[in-house]
Amino acid sequence: IVHSKFTSALTITSQIYYRGVCSLSTYFYEAFRINVSRSDHYTVTSNSSFQTYGYLYEHAFYSFDPSRNQIAMNHGGCSDGGFMIRHFLRTNITYILIVTTVESNKVGSFIIMA
């Protein structure tokens, strides 16, 4: 059952971050704040014409330290270019979903479903 559906796009004006200390490539991303009204297992998926990564963070996302606060991730692999993250989310906790791309400097539209 899809409770929420959101369409967005990564563009050349989107926020960027660097995946690793040795990587000089830039990756566009968009951040989504998630708050739930009931503690339960939730599934977040994406659909796009390009391969996307999904990262889930608890409390905050720090683009200069992307492993900090990370609690789940999925590196695409779905035939539709999307990712799927299933995780137990609690009330009164702010979660941040980061949507980014497999390829550096990639832009395009995507759909998020939860």
HULINUR-V436877 format. One record per backbone hydrogen bond with DSSP energy under -0.5 kcal/mol. CO is the residue of the C=O (numbers start at 1). NH is the residue of the N-H. If there is no record, write none. Layout:
<<CO,NH> <CO,NH>>
This chain:
<<1,3> <4,114> <6,112> <8,110> <9,11> <10,108> <11,14> <15,29> <17,27> <20,23> <22,24> <26,105> <27,17> <28,101> <29,15> <30,99> <32,97> <34,95> <40,89> <42,87> <44,85> <45,113> <47,111> <51,102> <53,100> <54,74> <55,98> <56,71> <56,72> <57,59> <57,96> <58,60> <61,63> <62,65> <65,68> <67,70> <69,58> <72,56> <74,54> <74,76> <78,81> <80,48> <81,52> <82,78> <83,46> <85,44> <87,42> <87,89> <89,40> <90,93> <93,95> <94,59> <95,34> <96,57> <96,98> <97,32> <97,99> <98,55> <98,100> <99,30> <100,53> <103,106> <108,10> <109,49> <110,8> <111,47> <112,6> <113,45>>
